[in-house]
């Protein structure tokens, strides 16, 4: 069952320090997909190796999406 935004945000907060501590990770956030589901999006430097911890389909029941890039404030 899909998580609500608040549930996905709670998962982000519970895992954010660990995920941000991985080599190459520069952002973690909850995003809403076109179909309305929420995913935990982790931004990974383009040149970084994929950490084994990110080789999963989800984090605590929230789908995991890894994107390559460098996060910049908007």
C-alpha positions as CSV (number, residue, x, y, z in Angstrom):
1,X,0.0,0.0,0.0
2,X,1.3,3.4,-0.9
3,X,2.5,5.7,1.9
4,X,1.0,9.1,2.5
5,X,3.2,12.2,2.2
6,X,3.5,12.4,6.0
7,X,4.4,8.7,6.2
8,X,7.0,9.1,3.5
9,X,8.4,12.2,5.2
10,X,8.7,10.3,8.5
11,X,10.8,7.6,6.6
12,X,13.0,10.3,5.1
13,X,13.6,11.9,8.5
14,X,14.4,8.5,10.1
15,X,16.9,7.6,7.4
16,X,18.2,11.0,6.2
17,X,21.4,11.2,8.3
18,X,22.4,7.6,7.2
19,X,21.7,8.3,3.6
20,X,23.4,11.7,3.5
21,X,26.5,10.0,5.0
22,X,26.9,7.7,2.0
23,X,29.7,8.6,-0.5
24,X,28.4,10.7,-3.3
25,X,24.9,11.4,-1.9
26,X,24.1,15.1,-1.9
27,X,20.4,15.3,-1.4
28,X,17.5,13.2,0.0
29,X,13.8,14.1,-0.3
30,X,10.3,12.9,-0.8
31,X,8.9,13.5,-4.3
32,X,5.4,12.8,-5.8
33,X,5.3,10.9,-9.0
34,X,2.9,11.5,-11.9
35,X,0.6,8.8,-10.6
36,X,0.4,10.4,-7.2
37,X,2.6,8.0,-5.2
38,X,5.4,9.2,-3.0
39,X,9.1,8.1,-3.5
40,X,12.2,8.8,-1.5
41,X,14.5,10.4,-4.1
42,X,18.3,10.3,-3.4
43,X,20.5,12.4,-5.5
44,X,23.9,10.9,-6.2
45,X,26.9,12.7,-7.8
46,X,27.2,11.7,-11.5
47,X,30.7,10.3,-11.0
48,X,30.1,8.4,-7.7
49,X,29.9,4.7,-7.5
50,X,26.5,3.4,-6.5
51,X,26.6,2.6,-2.7
52,X,25.3,-0.9,-2.0
53,X,22.8,0.6,0.5
54,X,21.0,2.2,-2.4
55,X,20.6,-1.0,-4.4
56,X,17.1,-1.6,-3.1
57,X,13.6,-1.1,-4.3
58,X,12.4,0.8,-1.2
59,X,13.4,2.2,2.2
60,X,11.0,1.2,4.9
61,X,8.2,0.7,2.4
62,X,8.7,3.9,0.5
63,X,9.9,3.3,-3.1
64,X,13.5,4.4,-3.6
65,X,14.5,6.4,-6.7
66,X,18.2,7.3,-7.2
67,X,19.0,10.1,-9.6
68,X,22.4,11.2,-10.8
69,X,23.2,14.9,-10.4
70,X,24.3,17.6,-8.1
71,X,21.6,19.2,-6.0
72,X,21.5,23.0,-6.0
73,X,19.2,25.2,-4.0
74,X,16.3,26.6,-6.0
